[in-house]
């Protein structure tokens, strides 16, 4: 009897031992800690991490706390991992070059490999979660999401939208009819309410996390309120949120009437419409940048004549819209929309959007909330964007005065990046 049961007991004991060995525990000493839920910087905190979760946050003490690997960030500010709610990791464009050139020149395999590299750069910049909103071919974001989820490549977790659902033509410049297959490869084109419903159902079947619609394109074509309403209803049936590319006032109002959850860009919008967003609980993703950032994008393109006065006027207009939106009570969510090549390093180019918010006069604490707590709500995951027990262990740290000298601290880059309890950057 003993001889028969011993191997089983040994197997069980070995299994328990392996399980114990697989548990990873960290004690992170934060000199300052950003509390996104209360928009406050807290002094001298311990953050306890077990596997992929935060288990406790306490004032720092002198106890030994055995069993933990200590990480000393006592000279840094620890924040939740940043969430970029508007990316296009599988697409790149140079200023003054047609959008479709990237699609024509690069195969799907090349776009996936390049997307993997861009994902790594975003992570190293402190972005631990992205919401990728199309311009990703025919569902190329789905295998990229899987590669990131399985740990085959390093990068942020990814929420995928699949092809943007759009009126005819997509967002390409006017193209000859015989180039329509290029449009169809990149966009899901709808012309009727029935097609609108079917496309959302197809996206759901493909396993997307969010529906991205192009409420209007660059040719002046718009989705009707009826088409957008049908998409929102179908998406709701599948438990999916809907966000809308909408750049000017009339189409923003139509998208809100249709029931969308978010507005992307919203460049030209009046105060009445902003109040409508606030009353409807619709968030705004202002994909803004700094004047210097835009100039560096133009410098990366061929034969571009830069009018700095126009650039600075555009930035001032965007900042005015941001301040008015906040005053109206609209929830702001950060999204970089950084698919354009720049002379800036790619990770820093994305973060300039956060700097632009700060330059508009928004406090560092509020700007960080846009990229943490608010963005977590937009992706529908309440265990992201916060540092508290039970939350996912997505943590980053910056040296310098993140509260008082926000841009300089960001530009220096994070000295520590953890995603799901795994350390990716430790300087």
Secondary structure, 3 states (H helix, E strand, C coil): CHHHHHHHHHHHHHHHHHHHHHCCEEEEEEEEEEECCCCEEEEEEEEEEECCEEEEEEECCCCCCCCCEEEEEEEEEEEECEEEEEECCCCCECCCCCCHHHHHHCCHHHHHHHHHHHHHHHHHCCEEEEEECCCCCCCHHHHHHHHHHHCCCCCCEEEECCCEEECCCCCCCCCCHHHHHHHHHHEEECCCHHHHHHHHHHHHHHCCCEEEEECECCCCCECCHHHHHHHHHHHHHCCCEEEEEEEEHHHHHHHHHHCCCEEEEEEECCHHHHHHHHHHCCEEECCCCCHHHHHHHHHCCCCCCCCHHHHHHHHHHHHHHHHHHHHHCCCECCCCCCCECCCCCHHHHHHHHHHHHHHCCCCHHHHHHHCCHHHHHHHCCCCCCCCCCCCECCEEEECCCCCCCHHHHHHHCCCEEEECCEEEEEC
